[in-house]
Amino acid sequence: MASSAFQNPTRRRFLAIVAGAATMAGCQPEVAPTDPCLDIRALSESDRRTRTATNYVAQTALPDQRCDTCQFWLPPASPSPCGGCVVVKGPIHPEGHCTSWAPVDNVTR
């Protein structure tokens, strides 16, 4: 009986520490990444979900399907290195890619 009474406070203390750590982890502010094209802190949750749903990556493995060769690409405003996209909101790296990539229609550009 004595060992059971000893274990319960330890278990309670452990659970309290874990709960406190989990709470504190949620309170940490987001830190800006060093690459401004990866800074999505200002995006809404909906826009973040769109980035995830389209599998956006800042560095494509498909060199012929870079963001800056896509019909949805919006060129960067100087002095930012990041462009934009009609489909994926937020800063877009020119060498990025997503599943919405489409070749530029040369007639309209």
LUMLUM-197228 format. One record per residue (C-alpha): residue number from 1; residue in one letter; z, y negated, x negated. Coordinates in nm, 3 decimals. Layout:
% LUMLUM-197228
{site NUM; "A"; {Z; Y; X}};
...
This chain:
% LUMLUM-197228
{site 1; "M"; {0.000; 0.000; 0.000}};
{site 2; "A"; {0.078; -0.239; -0.283}};
{site 3; "S"; {-0.268; -0.201; -0.437}};
{site 4; "S"; {-0.433; -0.276; -0.099}};
{site 5; "A"; {-0.229; -0.595; -0.061}};
{site 6; "F"; {-0.332; -0.695; -0.414}};
{site 7; "Q"; {-0.704; -0.641; -0.345}};
{site 8; "N"; {-0.727; -0.845; -0.025}};
{site 9; "P"; {-0.630; -1.180; -0.179}};
{site 10; "T"; {-0.875; -1.113; -0.462}};
{site 11; "R"; {-1.152; -1.037; -0.217}};
{site 12; "R"; {-1.071; -1.347; -0.014}};
{site 13; "R"; {-1.064; -1.560; -0.326}};
{site 14; "F"; {-1.398; -1.417; -0.440}};
{site 15; "L"; {-1.556; -1.487; -0.100}};
{site 16; "A"; {-1.417; -1.840; -0.100}};
{site 17; "I"; {-1.562; -1.904; -0.446}};
{site 18; "V"; {-1.903; -1.764; -0.345}};
{site 19; "A"; {-1.908; -1.968; -0.025}};
{site 20; "G"; {-1.810; -2.282; -0.216}};
{site 21; "A"; {-2.078; -2.223; -0.480}};
{site 22; "A"; {-2.344; -2.167; -0.213}};
{site 23; "T"; {-2.243; -2.491; -0.042}};
{site 24; "M"; {-2.255; -2.686; -0.368}};
{site 25; "A"; {-2.596; -2.539; -0.459}};
{site 26; "G"; {-2.736; -2.688; -0.138}};
{site 27; "C"; {-2.600; -3.032; -0.232}};
{site 28; "Q"; {-2.792; -3.065; -0.557}};
{site 29; "P"; {-3.061; -3.335; -0.544}};
{site 30; "E"; {-3.418; -3.237; -0.617}};
{site 31; "V"; {-3.520; -3.331; -0.968}};
{site 32; "A"; {-3.864; -3.482; -1.025}};
{site 33; "P"; {-4.092; -3.249; -1.221}};
{site 34; "T"; {-4.243; -3.377; -1.545}};
{site 35; "D"; {-4.595; -3.343; -1.399}};
{site 36; "P"; {-4.633; -3.605; -1.122}};
{site 37; "C"; {-4.889; -3.383; -0.949}};
{site 38; "L"; {-4.608; -3.134; -0.880}};
{site 39; "D"; {-4.369; -3.387; -0.725}};
{site 40; "I"; {-4.350; -3.294; -0.357}};
{site 41; "R"; {-4.007; -3.445; -0.285}};
{site 42; "A"; {-4.153; -3.699; -0.040}};
{site 43; "L"; {-4.337; -3.437; 0.169}};
{site 44; "S"; {-4.216; -3.321; 0.506}};
{site 45; "E"; {-4.125; -2.957; 0.557}};
{site 46; "S"; {-4.445; -2.918; 0.758}};
{site 47; "D"; {-4.657; -3.048; 0.469}};
{site 48; "R"; {-4.472; -2.820; 0.227}};
{site 49; "R"; {-4.543; -2.522; 0.452}};
{site 50; "T"; {-4.914; -2.616; 0.452}};
{site 51; "R"; {-4.914; -2.618; 0.071}};
{site 52; "T"; {-4.758; -2.273; 0.076}};
{site 53; "A"; {-4.984; -2.138; 0.351}};
{site 54; "T"; {-5.298; -2.245; 0.163}};
{site 55; "N"; {-5.162; -2.094; -0.162}};
{site 56; "Y"; {-5.200; -2.425; -0.346}};
{site 57; "V"; {-5.150; -2.397; -0.723}};
{site 58; "A"; {-5.172; -2.681; -0.975}};
{site 59; "Q"; {-5.367; -2.471; -1.225}};
{site 60; "T"; {-5.647; -2.254; -1.092}};
{site 61; "A"; {-5.747; -1.918; -1.230}};
{site 62; "L"; {-6.095; -1.984; -1.088}};
{site 63; "P"; {-6.254; -2.251; -1.311}};
{site 64; "D"; {-6.553; -2.296; -1.077}};
{site 65; "Q"; {-6.319; -2.369; -0.782}};
{site 66; "R"; {-6.108; -2.659; -0.906}};
{site 67; "C"; {-5.971; -2.914; -0.661}};
{site 68; "D"; {-6.183; -3.188; -0.815}};
{site 69; "T"; {-6.496; -2.989; -0.726}};
{site 70; "C"; {-6.395; -2.935; -0.362}};
{site 71; "Q"; {-6.535; -3.121; -0.061}};
{site 72; "F"; {-6.179; -3.203; 0.052}};
{site 73; "W"; {-6.084; -3.370; -0.281}};
{site 74; "L"; {-5.974; -3.733; -0.272}};
{site 75; "P"; {-6.003; -3.899; -0.617}};
{site 76; "P"; {-5.685; -4.041; -0.769}};
{site 77; "A"; {-5.591; -4.403; -0.737}};
{site 78; "S"; {-5.546; -4.553; -1.081}};
{site 79; "P"; {-5.326; -4.503; -1.285}};
{site 80; "S"; {-5.217; -4.173; -1.125}};
{site 81; "P"; {-5.367; -3.853; -1.263}};
{site 82; "C"; {-5.314; -3.689; -0.922}};
{site 83; "G"; {-5.571; -3.693; -0.650}};
{site 84; "G"; {-5.531; -3.603; -0.289}};
{site 85; "C"; {-5.673; -3.363; -0.035}};
{site 86; "V"; {-5.780; -3.384; 0.326}};
{site 87; "V"; {-5.618; -3.045; 0.400}};
{site 88; "V"; {-5.319; -3.024; 0.164}};
{site 89; "K"; {-5.093; -3.331; 0.165}};
{site 90; "G"; {-4.917; -3.476; -0.136}};
{site 91; "P"; {-5.021; -3.512; -0.499}};
{site 92; "I"; {-5.300; -3.274; -0.598}};
{site 93; "H"; {-5.377; -3.174; -0.954}};
{site 94; "P"; {-5.752; -3.199; -1.033}};
{site 95; "E"; {-5.739; -2.852; -1.191}};
{site 96; "G"; {-5.559; -2.704; -0.889}};
{site 97; "H"; {-5.686; -2.469; -0.620}};
{site 98; "C"; {-5.608; -2.351; -0.267}};
{site 99; "T"; {-5.761; -2.112; -0.017}};
{site 100; "S"; {-5.924; -2.402; 0.169}};
{site 101; "W"; {-6.149; -2.479; -0.130}};
{site 102; "A"; {-6.509; -2.544; -0.027}};
{site 103; "P"; {-6.801; -2.652; -0.244}};
{site 104; "V"; {-6.910; -3.012; -0.229}};
{site 105; "D"; {-7.201; -3.075; 0.003}};
{site 106; "N"; {-7.429; -3.272; -0.232}};
{site 107; "V"; {-7.601; -3.444; 0.060}};
{site 108; "T"; {-7.283; -3.625; 0.172}};
{site 109; "R"; {-7.147; -3.718; -0.171}};
